[in-house]
Amino acid sequence: MAMKITDECIACGACVPECPTESITEDTPIYIINADTCVECVGHADAPQCKDVCPVDCIVKA
């Protein structure tokens, strides 16, 4: 279980501080989610927090 960021990412960075496992990092030209460490916020929140704060809805299930 993991999330991924699509090409629609505008690199705003809103998702980064929301990730409890620090799985989101800046890449060129968009941010990426490390599928090995992403837990979709299970044990931390009821839903993936990165998805909730994304202004362009570019975060989806991997």
Number of C-alpha atoms within 10 A of each C-alpha: 11 17 22 19 20 15 13 11 18 14 15 13 17 14 21 20 12 18 19 19 15 13 18 24 13 13 10 7 10 16 20 21 23 15 15 9 13 20 18 22 18 12 9 13 10 9 12 23 18 27 21 13 15 17 14 11 14 15 23 13 11 11
